[in-house]
């Protein structure tokens, strides 16, 4: 069966269905998160891309124009954040289509795009995807909450332990 993938911007009516879809697979992604993303999109702070297969929500990614990560913010480089594909739609090219669209948007403003990936095993598929797409570590080491941890500093392995990476989209 041939399925049609569509990538489009999120709209107000998408927030409830996205939250329900993640709740159904046991993930905590509240509707308020997507309402906030959509509002930030209207304010020009981010672009929210949604993937559908035959009209059914399959995943999303966002691009923020001003990163929370200080080195990205000071360099004025867009960041791809909060990239998720529902488990039942993985390995069908949805993630690749979302990343292609996100990189295209970022490339309209900058020759570079950056992202952060959690180091937990739950993010292994994303780690591999980013490496295959040409993302390389930014050379600053891991980042935990609000700093780069030093030697012997204890950190928890959770969503806050991040390795930030960069990809060149085009030459100046």
N, C-alpha and C positions, 0 to 999 in steps of 0.2 A: 504494500500500500504506500503510495507516494504522499508525503505530508508536506504542507506548505508552511514555511517559517516566515513570520513577519516581525520586523523590528520597528518599533514606533516609540514616541515619547509617551510617558505616563500622563494620564489625565485624572481629574478628581475622582471619577467613578471607579478607578482601578484599585484604590487603596483597600477597600473591603475584600475584594477577591484575592488580592495578593496575600493579605494577612491570613485569610481562611486557608489558602493553599499551603502556607508554611505551617500553620497550626495542624493541618491534616497529616503532615509528615513529622510532627513532633518538635518543630522548631519554634522558638519564641521570637517572632517578628510582628510586633503589634501594629495595628492599623495606624495608630498615631505616628509611627515612624515614617510611613509612606505619605501621610498627610503633610508632615513636616518637609519631606523631600520635595513634594509637589509644590508647596509654598515657596521653598528655596529656589525651585526652578522658575517660578513666576518672577522672583526677585533677581534672577540672573546669576545666582550663586552656584548653581549646579544644573546639569542636564541629566534627566532620568530616562533611561532607555528600557523598554519592556519587550520581551520576546514572547510570541504566541505561536503555537503550532495548531493549525486549523482553527484559529480563533480561541484557543484555550491558553491561559497563562502558563508559561514555561520557565521564565527567569527574568532577571533584570541586572542592570549595572548602572552606576552613576559616575559622572565626571564632575569633580569640583574644581572650580577655577582658582580658589585660594585654599591650599592645603592646611591642615592642622599641624603637620609635621614641619617644624621650623626651617630646616634646610630647603624644603620644597617651596615653602611660602616666600622665603627671602629671595629665591631665584625666580619666582613668578612662573613656576612650571605647573601645569594642570596635573591632577592626580585622579586616577581611576580608583574608585572606592566602592565597597559593598557590592560585590559581584556574586550573584547566586543563581544557580539553575536547580530547579526542583529535581530531586533524585530520580523520579520516574522518567524524566526527559534527558538525562545525561547520556553522553556518548552518541548524540545525534547531530552534533555540529552547532547546537544552540550557543554554547559558551564561546566558540570561535566566532560565530556571527555577532554576538554581543560585543566581544573584544574588538573585532574589526570596526564596528560602528563607533565604539568609544574612542579608539585610536584615531579614526578619521576626524571626529569632532575635536579632539585634543590637538591634532595636527593643523587645524585651522588657526590656532592661536600660538603654537609653540613647536619648535623642532624636536622637543623632548616631551615624553610623558613619563609619569612615575606612578608607582603603586607600592603598597605594603602587603606582605603576605605573612600570615600567622605561621609560626614554626611548629604548631601542634600537628600530629599525624592526621587529624581530620581534614587538614588543608593540603594533604599530599597531592591530590589531583590538581589543585590550583598551582602548587609549586612547580609541578612538571609542565603544566600548560604555559606558565609564564616563561620558564626556561626555554621551551621550544619556540616561543614567540620572540625570543631575543632579549628578554629582560635580564639585566645583570645587577648584582648588589651595588648600592651607591657608595660602598667603601667605608662606611661609618660603623659597621657592625650592627648588632641587634639593638632594638629600641624597646624599652619597657616603660609603659605609661608615659612619663614625661621626661625621660632621659635615656642615655646610652649607659647600661650598667657597666661597672668596673669589675676588675678581677675579683673573684671570690664573693661578689655580691649575690645574694640569694634572690631569685625571681621565681614566680610561679609559671608553669607551662599552661597558658590560657590564651584567650583572644588578644591579650595585651602585649604578648611577646612577638614582636614584628621584625621582619627583615625588609627594609625598603629597597626598591629596585628601580632602575631607569631603563628606558629604551629610546634610542634615537629614531625618530620617524622620518626625518628628512634633513638634508644639509643646508646650512645657511648660505 
